[in-house]
Amino acid sequence: MKILIMNKKYFKLLFFATAIIVFILATVSDDHVHMHHQYADKIKHITAFFTLSLLLNRASSTIAHRLRNMIALLLFGLFIEVAQYFIPSRDSDWMDVLADFIGILFFQLSYSSFKTLKELRERGKIKSKSL
């Protein structure tokens, strides 16, 4: 099975496009949005920052870049909350920054686990199951 491998520049473009969309969605009025779940907003933050982490990681994948990316994304989440503070139709919630951080960490843990399993499989310590 061949996996589509995109060039890092495409991941950078996807990352910036996604970041712009996330920022726009975070700053427009949410009067028309009716959340049916108490934590729906936090789930959206976790999902958005998991996705941003994935795209940014694919755009620059060294360990030093991963730490820099995590800090940059957390600052982006903080910037969104500060922007929302000044928008009358939005509420700024510092727990959203925590949800952003959880999304970032969840990606990093998932990526590290996947990478470790892949390395163990390549060394023959874990056998892959064929379907």
DAJO-V852002 format. One record per helix or strand. SS is the DSSP state (H for helix, E for strand). FROM is the first residue (numbers start at 1). TO is the last residue. Records with the same first field share a line. If there is no record, write none. Layout:
SS=FROM-TO ; FROM-TO
This chain:
H=8-27 ; 40-59 ; 63-85 ; 94-123
